Amino acid sequence: MGLKLKKIWDLLIFFVFNVVLSFADNITDGYTAATLWESHPMWAIQTIFWMMAPFLVELTLFFLQKCNEKGFRAAFKHLPLVMPLVNTRHLYMLNKVKYADPMDSADQIRIEEIRMEAGEPALTEGFMESGPQLLLQIHIILCRGDITNTQIITITVSLISLTVAACRGFF
């Protein structure tokens, strides 16, 4: 029973921090851009830009590194709402790994590979999207002098995403 609970716990943690958090970050940023569009289109465009920044950086690296297939896949992962789908696939792959006592070293290595494969793009997303997005929302609040519920949620999700990315920097 202990191994089954450990596997469920590992899958749950992976799901929350790699699928749900990434999805929530994209949705809240997109919704914020849509609500800003009516009152201040430039802030909406900046919000959209920061949502696309990781993709644009990875796409630039793709062209600078002589257009290999791996580079294009890395860039494609950074499009909004693609990362949660990719991480859902990683969750499925993680579920396929057999948990045993003692754990086989090949299975441990596979779990670590899956986590690293999911964590690497999330690190980029955190520092190139969530961080600037957080600063932009704080700037908007300071300029307007008020805060909306959408901004509270967006700031909270961006702060959590940035914190998780910073923690992954030590992983």
C-alpha positions as CSV (number, residue, x, y, z in Angstrom):
1,M,0.0,0.0,0.0
2,G,2.9,2.4,0.7
3,L,4.3,2.2,-2.8
4,K,0.9,2.9,-4.3
5,L,0.4,6.0,-2.1
6,K,3.9,7.2,-3.0
7,K,3.2,6.8,-6.7
8,I,-0.1,8.7,-6.3
9,W,1.6,11.4,-4.3
10,D,4.4,11.8,-6.9
11,L,1.8,12.0,-9.7
12,L,-0.3,14.5,-7.8
13,I,2.7,16.8,-7.1
14,F,3.8,16.5,-10.7
15,F,0.3,17.3,-12.0
16,V,-0.2,20.3,-9.7
17,F,3.2,21.9,-10.4
18,N,3.7,21.0,-14.0
19,V,0.2,20.9,-15.6
20,V,-2.2,22.9,-13.4
21,L,0.2,25.7,-12.5
22,S,1.3,26.1,-16.2
23,F,-2.3,26.1,-17.4
24,A,-3.4,28.5,-14.7
25,D,-0.6,30.9,-15.6
26,N,-1.4,30.9,-19.3
27,I,-5.2,31.3,-18.7
28,T,-4.9,34.1,-16.1
29,D,-2.4,36.0,-18.3
30,G,-4.7,35.6,-21.4
31,Y,-7.7,36.7,-19.4
32,T,-5.8,39.7,-18.1
33,A,-4.7,40.7,-21.6
34,A,-8.4,40.5,-22.8
35,T,-9.6,42.6,-19.9
36,L,-6.9,45.2,-20.4
37,W,-7.6,45.4,-24.1
38,E,-10.6,47.6,-23.6
39,S,-9.1,50.1,-21.2
40,H,-5.4,50.1,-22.2
41,P,-4.4,48.3,-25.3
42,M,-0.7,48.9,-24.8
43,W,-0.7,47.0,-21.5
44,A,-2.6,44.2,-23.2
45,I,0.0,44.0,-26.0
46,Q,2.8,43.9,-23.4
47,T,1.0,41.2,-21.5
48,I,0.7,39.1,-24.7
49,F,4.3,39.9,-25.5
50,W,5.5,38.5,-22.2
51,M,3.3,35.4,-22.8
52,M,5.1,34.9,-26.1
53,A,8.6,35.8,-24.9
54,P,9.8,32.3,-24.1
55,F,8.7,31.1,-27.5
56,L,10.3,34.0,-29.3
57,V,13.6,33.4,-27.5
58,E,13.6,29.7,-28.2
59,L,12.6,30.3,-31.8
60,T,15.6,32.7,-32.2
61,L,17.9,30.1,-30.7
62,F,16.4,27.6,-33.2
63,F,17.4,29.8,-36.1
64,L,20.8,30.6,-34.6
65,Q,21.6,26.9,-34.1
66,K,21.1,26.0,-37.7
67,C,17.4,24.9,-37.5
68,N,17.6,21.4,-36.0
69,E,14.4,19.5,-35.2
70,K,15.2,19.4,-31.4
71,G,15.4,23.2,-31.3
72,F,12.0,23.6,-33.1
73,R,10.3,21.2,-30.6
74,A,11.9,23.2,-27.7
75,A,10.5,26.4,-29.2
76,F,7.1,24.9,-29.9
77,K,6.7,23.8,-26.3
78,H,6.8,27.5,-25.2
79,L,3.7,28.5,-27.1
80,P,0.9,29.4,-24.7
81,L,-1.1,26.4,-23.6
82,V,1.3,23.9,-25.2
83,M,3.3,23.3,-22.1
84,P,0.4,21.9,-20.0
85,L,-0.3,19.5,-22.9
86,V,3.3,18.4,-23.1
87,N,3.4,17.9,-19.3
88,T,0.2,15.9,-19.4
89,R,2.1,13.5,-21.7
90,H,5.0,13.5,-19.2
91,L,2.5,12.7,-16.5
92,Y,1.3,9.7,-18.5
93,M,4.9,8.6,-19.0
94,L,5.5,9.0,-15.3
95,N,2.5,6.9,-14.5
96,K,3.9,4.1,-16.7
97,V,7.0,3.8,-14.5
98,K,6.9,0.8,-12.2
99,Y,7.3,1.6,-8.4
100,A,8.8,-1.3,-6.4
101,D,10.7,-1.8,-3.2
102,P,13.6,-1.5,-3.8
103,M,13.2,0.7,-6.8
104,D,15.0,-0.4,-9.9
105,S,17.8,2.0,-10.8
106,A,16.5,2.2,-14.5
107,D,13.1,3.2,-13.2
108,Q,14.6,5.8,-10.9
109,I,16.7,7.2,-13.8
110,R,13.5,7.3,-16.0
111,I,11.6,9.2,-13.3
112,E,14.4,11.7,-13.0
113,E,14.6,12.1,-16.8
114,I,10.9,12.8,-17.1
115,R,11.1,15.4,-14.2
116,M,14.1,17.1,-15.8
117,E,12.4,17.1,-19.2
118,A,9.3,18.8,-17.7
119,G,11.3,21.1,-15.4
120,E,13.7,22.6,-17.9
121,P,11.1,24.5,-20.1
122,A,9.2,25.5,-16.9
123,L,12.4,27.2,-15.7
124,T,12.5,29.3,-18.9
125,E,8.8,30.0,-18.6
126,G,9.2,31.2,-15.1
127,F,12.0,33.6,-15.7
128,M,11.0,34.9,-19.1
129,E,7.2,35.0,-18.7
130,S,6.0,34.9,-15.1
131,G,8.6,37.3,-13.7
132,P,8.1,40.0,-16.3
133,Q,4.3,39.5,-16.2
134,L,4.4,39.9,-12.4
135,L,6.3,43.2,-12.7
136,L,4.0,44.4,-15.4
137,Q,0.9,43.8,-13.3
138,I,2.4,45.5,-10.3
139,H,3.3,48.5,-12.6
140,I,-0.3,48.6,-13.9
141,I,-1.6,48.6,-10.3
142,L,0.7,51.4,-9.3
143,C,-0.2,53.5,-12.4
144,R,-3.9,53.0,-12.0
145,G,-4.1,53.2,-8.2
146,D,-6.5,50.3,-7.9
147,I,-6.4,46.5,-8.2
148,T,-8.9,44.2,-9.8
149,N,-9.7,40.6,-8.8
150,T,-8.2,39.4,-12.1
151,Q,-4.9,41.2,-11.2
152,I,-4.9,39.6,-7.8
153,I,-5.3,36.1,-9.3
154,T,-2.8,36.8,-12.0
155,I,-0.2,38.2,-9.6
156,T,-0.6,35.3,-7.3
157,V,-0.3,32.6,-10.0
158,S,2.7,34.5,-11.6
159,L,4.4,34.7,-8.1
160,I,3.9,31.0,-7.5
161,S,5.2,30.1,-11.0
162,L,8.2,32.3,-10.5
163,T,8.9,30.8,-7.1
164,V,8.6,27.3,-8.4
165,A,11.0,28.2,-11.3
166,A,13.5,29.7,-8.9
167,C,13.3,26.5,-6.8
168,R,13.9,24.4,-9.9
169,G,17.0,26.5,-10.6
170,F,18.6,24.5,-7.7
171,F,17.2,21.2,-8.9
